[in-house]
């Protein structure tokens, strides 16, 4: 079945750029019925949607992060990448990749990666 | 911006009891765009309910969702030990495109 796997550095210095990759396996990244998104969760806190991308490259970002977030898709590698610039300690979180259903009657996040912890510290 | 407010913050119940979790939106949300997730410690969220009342694949029928407009409810008819977790509601469609409630922790009494 479809699986998502996040990867990237677990430690990032303040003011630098956080970079993560989500690799899709067991299914297509190019389905017309899905977006692919990044969601994060600071320690002990709730979930925050960061942004989403369609296989064509069309993106939507959370306005609260828009100036710092870039999400890209590489369909040949079946990967979705996340870049978050100018990070601070407030960006310390578990970062999840998820598949976002996009069809009439269903707009939920139906498959999630296991998440990867990123700590921002010098 | 739509804000989702979940109540209660913590719900203490015993196995076998019925759980009722609330999600209230600051503006009307189409029921098509409302989902519920379960998250256990150290795990990713899992989709339970989409379109306010449709169970996701593999979700037991003791989980049900209802509601419309600004008030939505997740009901667990008879709690099993594995149901004690944090539950989030989520809406799609209004800026930001996706937003979550702050969560309800369901704990064993």
Interface residues (C-beta under 8 A of the other chain):
Chain A: X37 X39 X46 X47 X48 X49 X52 X60 X62 X63 X64 X96 X100 X101 X104 X105 X106 X107 X108 X109 X110 X112 X113 X114 X115
Chain B: X32 X33 X35 X37 X43 X44 X45 X46 X47 X50 X51 X54 X56 X88 X90 X92 X93 X95 X96 X97 X98 X99 X100 X101 X102 X103
